[in-house]
């Protein structure tokens, strides 16, 4: 018998087309962008760095995520 977490299933269903903000793209949030992409969330990445790692930026652009970088990056948070 396979165990299914109903709360997780409901959460993942709600993520589809949901707006999600990732504030700070440190090491722990990098796998999160893959997860949210798989769940079809509409993601915006905010980070106070002026420039992110090239591979991470390629992934963000490939996933068609919005992003805001720099010291005033959160000013665009709705």
N, C-alpha and C positions, 0 to 999 in steps of 0.2 A: 504494500500500500504506500503510495507516494504522499508525503506530507506537503501541503500547500499553505503558505502563510497568506491568509485572506487580506490582512491589513496591507501587506507588501503588494499584493496584486492590485488592490484598490488604489494604493499610492501610485504605482506605475501607470495605471490607466489614467489617473488624473494628470500625470506629467505630460501626456501627449498634448502638444500645442500649448502647454502652460509656459508663461514667462518665468524664467529663472535667472537670478543674478548670482554670479560667482564673484565674491569679493576677495581678491588676493589669490593669485595663481601659484601658490607654493607647491612643494612636492606632493603633499597630500591631496591637493585638488586637481592634479593633472589626470589621474584616472577618472575623476568625476566628469570631466568633459566628454570622455568616451561613453560613459554610462548615460549621460543626459542626451547625447547624440543618438544613441541606440533607442532611447525612449521617446524621441521626436520632440523634445522640449525646445522652446525658443530661448536660447541662452545669450546673455550678455556678460562678458568678462570685464571686470574692473580690476585694475592693478595700479599701484602708485609708481611702479617702475616706468621709465620712459620707453624701454625696449625690453621685450621678452625674448627668450631663447628662440632661435630661428625655426627649429623643428616644431616647437609649440605654436608659434605664429602660423606656420604652414597648416597645422592641424585645425586651428581656429578658423582660418580662411577656407579650408577644404570643407569644414562642417557648416560654413556659412553663418557662423556665430558673429554677433556684433561684439565690439570691444571698445573700451575706453582706457587709455593709458596716461600716466603722468600724475603729478601731484594733485591735480584737480579732477581726477578721473571720476570721483563719486558725485561731482556736480551734475552729471548726466543721469544719475540714478533717479528713476521715477517712483 
